[in-house]
Amino acid sequence: MKRISKFLSLLMVVAMVSMLIPVSAMAAGEAVDDQESANELSLVLVTTQAADTETALSEKMVINTDTVALPVTEEIIVPIDNRLETEVVSEQPVISTIEPETIETQAATYLCLIQNGVIIDVLATNTGSDYAYDVAANELTLNNFIGEKLDVKSAAVPFKLVLVGTNRIKTDNGFAVKVEGDMNASGTGTLIAEGQATPDLMGGGINVVGNLVIDSGTYDIAAVGYENSSSAVGILAGDNAEAMTMGNLSINGGNIDVTAYNSDYAGAFGLFAFGDLVVNGGNIRAFTDSPTSYSRGIGAYEKLIFNGGYTVVESIADHGDAGALFSYNKIILNNGILDLCTSGAVAKALVAEGSIDISAIYGDVDRDAACLYLEPLSTQTFKKHHNSSANPKTGVDPSTSEAAVAGAALIMLIGLAWTVSKRGAQA
């Protein structure tokens, strides 16, 4: 019995040991299987961050199989080499959204001087010994320049001519100074400009096919015509070569001396504007002579207006038509001193197809007179050197009237002195 009991006890021990081994092995196997399952369900997510260098970050999403039953039937593996990549872009320059300031060029499109037969491209060579061109200001300064032509095209902004010293420009082919566009003239110097008309071209000193403003400077201008020539014009604003181009002429200051002579039928003109001609100041002297045709001193296709200045005009047409001031529209005399004289087959100081408006400051004016001296009554100085008068309508030489007044005053003073002395003797 004891042996049987011991055997049974031994069998029970063996049975218990055998039972313990599968349990531990099984537990170990289950642990390995759980770890492998966990590794197989891990998703590696690769992201990139915008930076100079690429950085990869991985996250593991582990699913707990104890709490969530997933019907995973196949293995999902994301290799590290297949991670998402972004293209590395090299650093680009910063592009500003602010538009740069636009600088508008004011330069002329064509600007040439002719000197000794050589054409000088002033836009290419801005400075010479006797000229200088400021591109930004569109301003040409002449300093003792001597040549045959100044030719300008300036459509954007007014071309500016500044005079220093004594400058001489003379041509036998049209105008000495020709500007297509607006022009402003000024300076402390002098411009001597002479041009000759041809059968195809008007000729003279200055022609601005646009608006011309003279602020200062001295201008000695000559226009010459000849047989079968076009008109000789000293200073011209505008043009009528093809379709008439309007142009205004404004004189604010300076000293202007113009002479125009033409023996042909096209006539001689001192200053003329196809638009308005306005004199605000300055000293002007115009002499025109056309023996058989039109001789016109200062005129305009539109309005001719005088607001000031001192103007002397003499127009001669021995067998033609002479006029000191003329307009195809109207003449307006507001102020200033005007010394006007004409002579010829037909001669009038004031010629207008429209009205002639004269300020009351001049007193009574004979609008049909050949010669007139017009000076505001409040500032009379009697500068007129030929037949004129304090009252322009009379046409009497002011020296005669002044002598008469002085003689009468002298007689009155003598009489008064004699009366006083006689009374004193009686007393």
Secondary structure by P-SEA (a helix, b strand, c coil): caaaaaaaaaaaaaaaaaaaaaaaaaaaaaaaaaaaaaaaabbbbbbbccccbbbbbbbbbccccccccccccbbbbbbccccbbbbbbcccccccccccbbbbbccccbbbbbccccccccccccccccccccccccbbbbccccccbbbbbbcccbbbbbbccbbbbbbcccccbbbcccccccccbbbbbbbbbccccccccbbbccbbbbcbbbbbbbbbbcccccbbbccccccccccbbbbbbbbcccbbbbbbbbcccbbbbcbbbccbbbbcccbbbbbbbbcccbbbccccccbbbbcccbbbbbbbbccbbbbcbbbccbbbbcccccccccccccccccccccbbbbcccccccccccccccccccccccccccccccccccccccaaaaaaaaaaaaaaaaaaaaaaaaaaaaac
